[in-house]
């Protein structure tokens, strides 16, 4: 697997840069949790909230619509041409959806967006949640301002998803429920013998490990995991719905994951603090990464 920085580029690498066969590319556009935290202390890792872009097997997938989706949208507009994207939402807390009204491709009549949500009750689907957010006095324009073909697809966590009709059957998306207030969904994307798991936001059990999560993770090439806290910070935050970077590495080891990616950084976590975590993580489990804006993985 290749790791590189693509802060000034949205173009996928040549297929041979991937781990065999067609490309499986993962880009990080937002890596923070809770609230955006721009400023001089976060300039290297970035202050935007959660947004991860994946391209594999003809599928164009985006995990979450935090503030990082705005620069992603600008990049896609520069590339030219309409988009055809599956937006997979982990959950609908504001730090994971507040960037959607600023996603430029949503205003292109030629674009197609499918918004998947697996954590909400049937009586309150994601379109309703989004419409409530984009309503006065919270927001000046309604959801109807979007001009792209937006399809809202609610499901139950635990299902396997069928993405765009044009996506080959070789791209499989499996899901599971996560432990987070108001619910959340974890994902596993598989293509060409490679796999990526995204688990955020989630809190680990007090004892043992969730067998459903272990099954989803088993043998994955890469796991992106909610690492908001440290083990030392966690006892005063039990029940808040988040995990630690040390638990990220322990879980990766237990599930036989190839590489763990520490993600969803606390908004107060400075670049220097993340540098220290990166060094500790590399010593604890070599190959572990701390996510930053512009990081690209070629599986």
C-alpha positions in Angstrom: 0.0 0.0 0.0 1.2 3.5 -0.9 0.7 6.6 1.3 1.2 10.0 -0.1 0.1 13.6 0.3 -2.3 15.1 -2.3 -3.1 18.4 -0.8 -2.9 20.2 -4.1 -4.2 17.4 -6.3 -7.5 15.5 -6.7 -6.4 13.3 -9.6 -6.2 9.6 -8.9 -2.8 8.0 -9.4 -2.1 5.6 -12.3 -3.6 2.1 -11.8 -0.2 0.5 -11.3 0.3 2.6 -8.1 -2.5 0.6 -6.4 -2.0 -2.8 -4.9 -2.8 -4.7 -8.1 -5.6 -4.5 -10.6 -7.7 -1.4 -10.8 -7.0 1.5 -8.4 -8.5 1.6 -4.9 -7.9 5.1 -3.7 -8.7 6.7 -0.3 -8.4 10.4 0.3 -8.9 12.4 3.5 -10.6 15.8 3.1 -11.6 16.3 6.8 -10.2 14.4 9.8 -11.6 16.3 12.9 -14.5 15.5 15.2 -17.2 17.5 17.0 -16.5 20.9 15.4 -14.2 22.4 12.8 -11.0 23.7 14.4 -9.0 25.9 11.9 -6.0 27.8 13.1 -2.2 27.9 13.4 -2.2 24.9 15.9 -4.0 22.6 13.4 -2.6 23.7 10.1 -0.6 20.5 9.4 -3.3 17.9 10.2 -6.2 20.1 9.2 -9.2 21.5 11.0 -12.1 20.3 8.8 -14.6 17.7 10.1 -15.1 14.2 8.7 -15.0 13.6 4.9 -13.3 10.7 3.2 -13.3 10.0 -0.6 -13.0 6.6 -2.1 -12.6 5.5 -5.7 -12.6 1.8 -6.6 -13.9 -0.4 -9.3 -15.9 2.4 -11.0 -17.5 3.5 -7.7 -17.1 7.0 -6.4 -17.9 7.0 -2.7 -17.8 9.7 -0.1 -18.0 9.0 3.7 -19.7 11.8 5.6 -20.4 15.4 4.7 -18.5 17.3 7.4 -16.8 20.6 6.5 -14.2 18.7 4.5 -16.7 18.1 1.8 -16.6 21.7 0.7 -13.0 21.6 -0.6 -13.7 18.2 -2.1 -16.6 19.8 -4.0 -14.4 22.6 -5.2 -11.9 20.0 -6.4 -14.5 18.0 -8.3 -15.8 21.2 -10.0 -12.2 22.0 -11.2 -12.0 18.5 -12.6 -15.0 19.2 -14.8 -17.9 17.0 -15.7 -20.9 15.9 -13.6 -20.5 13.7 -10.6 -22.1 10.3 -9.8 -21.5 9.8 -6.1 -22.7 7.5 -3.3 -22.6 9.5 0.0 -22.4 7.0 2.9 -23.3 8.7 6.2 -22.0 7.3 9.4 -24.6 9.3 11.3 -26.3 12.7 11.2 -24.7 14.7 14.0 -23.8 18.2 12.7 -20.0 17.7 12.4 -20.8 14.9 9.9 -23.5 16.7 7.7 -23.0 20.4 8.1 -20.8 20.7 5.0 -23.5 19.3 2.6 -25.2 22.6 1.8 -21.8 23.9 0.7 -21.0 20.9 -1.6 -20.8 22.5 -5.1 -21.8 19.4 -7.1 -25.1 19.3 -5.3 -26.0 22.4 -7.3 -25.2 20.9 -10.7 -28.4 19.7 -12.5 -26.3 17.0 -14.3 -25.0 15.5 -11.1 -26.3 12.4 -9.3 -26.0 11.9 -5.6 -27.3 9.0 -3.6 -27.3 9.7 0.2 -27.3 6.5 2.3 -28.2 6.5 6.0 -28.5 3.4 8.2 -29.1 4.7 11.7 -32.4 6.6 11.7 -35.9 5.4 12.5 -38.3 5.0 9.5 -40.5 7.9 10.8 -37.6 10.3 10.6 -35.4 9.6 7.5 -32.3 11.5 6.6 -34.1 13.8 4.1 -36.3 15.0 6.9 -33.2 15.6 9.2 -31.5 17.5 6.4 -34.6 19.5 5.6 -34.9 20.5 9.3 -31.2 21.6 9.4 -31.7 23.7 6.2 -34.7 25.6 7.6 -35.1 29.1 9.1 -33.8 30.3 11.5 -31.0 27.8 11.3 -30.3 28.1 7.5 -31.4 30.7 4.9 -32.3 28.3 2.0 -34.2 25.0 2.0 -33.0 21.6 0.8 -34.9 22.1 -2.5 -32.2 24.5 -3.6 -30.1 21.4 -4.6 -30.3 20.9 -8.4 -28.5 17.6 -8.7 -30.5 14.4 -8.8 -30.4 13.6 -5.0 -31.8 10.2 -4.0 -32.2 9.5 -0.3 -31.7 5.9 0.5 -32.3 4.9 4.1 -31.5 1.3 5.2 -30.9 -0.7 8.4 -27.3 -1.1 9.6 -26.3 -4.7 9.0 -27.4 -4.7 5.4 -25.2 -5.1 2.3 -25.6 -2.1 0.0 -26.1 -2.1 -3.8 -24.6 1.2 -5.1 -25.1 2.9 -8.4 -26.6 0.8 -11.2 -23.4 1.3 -13.2 -21.0 0.1 -10.5 -19.7 -3.4 -11.1 -20.8 -6.2 -8.8 -17.2 -6.4 -7.7 -17.7 -3.5 -5.3 -19.3 -4.7 -2.1 -20.4 -2.4 0.8 -21.2 -4.2 4.1 -22.5 -2.3 7.1 -22.9 -2.7 10.9 -24.4 -0.7 13.7 -22.0 1.3 16.0 -22.3 2.4 19.6 -23.0 6.1 19.5 -25.7 8.4 20.8 -28.6 8.5 18.3 -27.0 5.6 16.4 -24.3 5.3 13.8 -23.2 3.0 11.0 -19.9 1.3 10.2 -18.9 0.4 6.7 -16.6 -2.1 4.9 -15.9 -1.5 1.2 -14.5 -4.5 -0.7 -13.1 -4.6 -4.2 -10.5 -6.7 -6.0 -9.4 -8.5 -2.9 -8.8 -5.3 -1.0 -10.9 -3.8 1.8 -11.4 -0.6 3.7 -13.4 -0.2 6.9 -14.7 3.1 8.3 -15.9 3.1 11.9 -16.7 6.5 13.3 -18.3 7.6 15.6 -18.2 4.7 18.1 -17.4 3.8 21.7 -15.8 0.6 22.6 -17.3 -1.8 25.2 -16.2 -1.6 28.8 -15.0 -5.2 28.6 -14.2 -7.4 25.6 -15.0 -6.4 22.0 -18.2 -6.2 20.0 -18.4 -9.4 17.9 -20.3 -7.7 15.1 -17.6 -5.1 14.7 -14.9 -7.7 14.8 -16.6 -9.6 12.1 -16.9 -6.5 9.9 -13.2 -5.7 10.4 -11.8 -9.2 10.1 -8.7 -9.2 7.8 -9.3 -5.7 6.3 -6.4 -4.0 4.7 -7.2 -0.6 6.3 -9.4 0.5 9.2 -10.2 4.1 9.8 -11.4 4.4 13.4 -12.8 7.0 15.9 -9.8 7.9 18.0 -11.0 11.1 19.6 -9.5 10.5 23.0 -6.4 9.0 24.7 -6.7 6.2 27.2 -5.9 8.6 29.9 -8.7 11.0 28.9 -11.3 8.4 28.3 -12.5 7.7 31.9 -14.0 11.2 32.3 -15.8 10.8 29.0 -17.4 7.4 29.2 -20.8 7.4 27.5 -19.9 10.2 25.1 -19.8 7.8 22.2 -16.2 8.0 21.2 -13.1 5.8 21.5 -9.3 6.2 21.9 -6.3 5.9 19.6 -4.9 3.1 21.7 -8.1 1.1 21.4 -7.9 1.7 17.7 -4.6 -0.2 17.6 -5.8 -2.9 20.0 -8.9 -3.5 17.9 -6.9 -3.6 14.7 -4.6 -6.2 16.2 -7.5 -8.3 17.4 -9.2 -8.2 14.0 -6.1 -8.9 12.0 -6.3 -5.5 10.2 -3.4 -4.6 8.0 -3.1 -0.9 8.8 -4.9 1.3 11.4 -5.7 4.9 10.7 -6.3 7.2 13.7 -9.2 9.5 12.8 -11.8 11.9 14.2 -9.3 14.0 16.2 -10.5 16.0 19.2 -10.8 19.6 18.0 -8.4 20.7 20.8 -5.7 18.3 19.7 -2.8 20.3 18.2 -0.5 19.3 15.4 2.3 18.8 18.0 0.1 16.5 20.1 -0.9 14.5 17.0 2.8 14.2 16.1 3.4 12.7 19.5 0.5 10.3 19.1 1.9 9.3 15.6 5.2 8.4 17.2 3.7 6.4 20.0 1.3 4.6 17.6 4.2 3.7 15.2 6.0 2.2 18.2 3.0 0.4 19.5 1.9 -1.0 16.1 4.2 -0.3 13.2 2.5 1.0 10.1 -0.2 2.8 12.0 -1.2 6.3 10.6 -2.6 9.5 12.0 -5.0 10.9 9.4 -4.4 14.4 8.0 -6.1 16.4 5.3 -4.6 15.6 1.9 -3.4 12.1 2.9 -4.0 9.5 0.2 -3.9 5.7 0.5 -3.5 3.5 -2.5 -4.6 0.0 -1.5 
